[in-house]
Amino acid sequence: MKKQILATVIGIFSLNSMNILADQATINDIEAAARALDTVSLQELSQSSDSYDSALANYRLAVSFNVKADSEAANAALDKAMETMEGLTAEEPENPEAWALLGHIYGTKIGFNPMKGMYYGPKAGKSIAKAKELAPENPRVNLVSGVSDYFTPTLFGGSKTTAIKSLSSAINQYADDSDSGYHWGLAEAYVWRGLAQMELGESNKALNDWRAAVAIEPNFYWASSLIEKHQ
């Protein structure tokens, strides 16, 4: 009987480990396509995956289309990502990863449509607050929080200094995150911290952060373009 129980436990653990590896493989593919602004691959990944992974692919697709100045396609992809994550947070209200990504999506919606800030701003704030309540030491939660602080006007509590603090926490926390099954955002955190550093006049620190991002992800278009622009 004890052997049967042990075998069952081992089997469940192995299945869970395989699921994490499978999910991470999809996320790795999404991130690689996003770094190269590969909208074709991102569209395929958004259709071939589901739930969180599909939303992440559509979010990255939206950003890539936005960089390519295709606002209609960018908003359509972002709306798909938003719909998926609103459904997932309703189904899994204790999932900090879902709340963090949803907050990121709401914030990006404001970036695409600043006039909608009054509507999506509170939604982003509530989503990020919920994620921080559930997992204050999660690197993606602190990444999203840092990006929010970067964009939020000082009048409403944002600051570049606070953004740097959150992003630095995220960067430190990524060291223990590789087996989470949600591992993405380390290079991105360096880019955002570099942008905040540049806003504060710390150009050398900014360049070092962007170089760190490229060292992590050599094909990271955004980080490379920032280095070329500012060095």
N, C-alpha and C positions, 0 to 999 in steps of 0.2 A: 504493500500500500504506500509506504513512504517513497519507494522508488518511483511509483506511478505519479505521485504528487510532484516529486522533484523533476521528473521528465516533463510534466505539464508546465511547471514554472519555467524550466529552461526553454521549452518550445515557445511559450508566450514571449519571453525575453528576446529570443532569436527573431521572432516575427516582428516585434516592435523595432528591433535594431535594423532589420531589413527595410521596414517602412521608412525609418528616418533616413537611411542611406538613399533610398529611392527618391524621397522628397527632396533631399539635398542635391541629388544629381540634377533634378529638374530646375531647381533654383540656380544652380551653377550655370546651366545652359541659358537660363533667362538673363542672368547677369552678364555673361559673355556676349550675348547678342546685344544687350543694352549698351555696353561699353563701346561697341562698334557701330551703334545706331542702326542695327540690322533689323529694320521693320518687318521684313518678310519672315525671318525666323521668329521674331516676337509674336507675329500674328499666328503663326503655326503653333507656337507653344501655348498661346492663350486658348486656342481651340482644342489642343490635345490634352491639356491638364484641366483640373477642376479646383473649385474652392479657393483656398489661399493662393496656391500657385498660379491659377488662372488670373486672379486679381492682380498679383504681382506682375505677371507678364503684361497685362493690359495697362497697368500703371507705367511700367517701363516703356511700353509702346506709345503711350500718350506723351511722355516726355520726349521720346525720340522724334515723334511727329512734330512736336512743338519746336524742337531745335531746327527741323527742316522747314519750318514756317507753314506747316499744313494744320491750321488751327481747327478746321472742321473735323479732320480725322483724330486730332489730339483730344478734342472734347468728347468725341464719341467713345474712344477707348477709355478715357478717364471715367466716363459715366458708367461703362460696363464694370470697371474695377470697383467703383463706389457701390453699385447695386449688389455685387457679389459680397463685398465686405460688410455692408449693412445687414445682409442676410446672415453672414457667418457670426457677427457679434450678437445677433438675436438668438442664434442657435447655441453659441458658446460664449455666454456673457462673462465667463471667468478666464478667457483666453487673452493674455496681454499682447501677444503677437498680433492678433486680429485687431485689437483696439489701436495699437501703434500704427499699423499699416493704414487703417481707416483714417486716423488723424492726419497721416502724411498725405493721403489722397484729398481730404478736405482742404488742407493747406495748399496743395497744388492747384486745386480748383480755384482758389482765390487768386493764385498767381496767374492763372489763365484768364480769369474774369474778375478783376479787382472790384468791380461794381457789386459783386456778390459777396463781398467780405462781411457785410453785416449779417448775412444769412449763414455762411459757412464758417465764419470765425468762431462763433460760440460752439458749433458742432465740433470743430477741430479741437478747441480747448477742452471740451468735455471728454472727447475720445482720448486725448493725451493724458488728461488727469486720471481717467480710469485705468489706462495702461500703467501709469506710474504708481497708482495705488496697488495694483496687482503685482507688479514686478519692478520696483524702483532701481534694481541693479541689472536690468536687462539692457544690453548694448543698443538694440534697435529702439527701445523706448527712449533712451537718452539721446540717441541720434535724432529721432523725430522731435523730441523736446528741444534740442539745441537748434534745429532748423526753425522751429516755431519761434524761439526766442530771437533768432537772427532777423526774422521778418516782422515780428510784432513791434509796433512803434513804442518808444520809451514811455509815452503817455499812458499806454495800456499795459505796461509792465515788462516789455521786452528790452533786451540790451545785448550788444555784441559781447560784452564781458561775461554775462550769464550764459550766452550761447557757447562761448569757448569752454566754460566750466562743464557744461553738459556734454559737449562733444569730446572733451578730454576724458570724461568718465566713460563715455561709450568706447573710445579707443582702448582704454585700459581693460574694459570688460570683455572685449572681443577675444582676448587671449584664452578665455575659458568657454568659448561659445562654439567651437568648431564642430561639436557633436550634437548641437541643438536641433538639427534638422531644419532650421530657419536661417542658417548662416548667410547673411548678406549685409553689406553696408560699411565695411571697414574702410575701404578706399574712399568711399563717399564721405565718411565722417572726416577724414583728413582734408578733403576738398572744402567742405563747409567750414571747418575750423580755419583753414587758410583764408577763405573769403572774409571771415570775421576778423582775423589778424590784419588783413589788408585794410579793412575799414578803419581799424584803430591805428593805422600807420606803421604796422610791423611788417614791412614788405619782405624782409629776410626770413622771418618766421613763416610767412605765407608761402613763399617759394619752397621752403623746406617741407612744409606739409604737402604741397602739391607734388613735389618730387617723391615723397614717401608714398603717395597714392599711386604714382606711376611704377614705383618699385614693387608694389603689391600687385598691381594690374597693369602690365606694360602697354596694353591696347586701350587704355582708358582715354577716350577722345577728349572729354571735358577737362581732365587734369592736364593733359598735354597742351591743350589750347590755352589754358590759363598760364602755364609756364612760358609758352611762346610769346604771349601778350605782355607779360610783366617783367621778364628777365632783361 
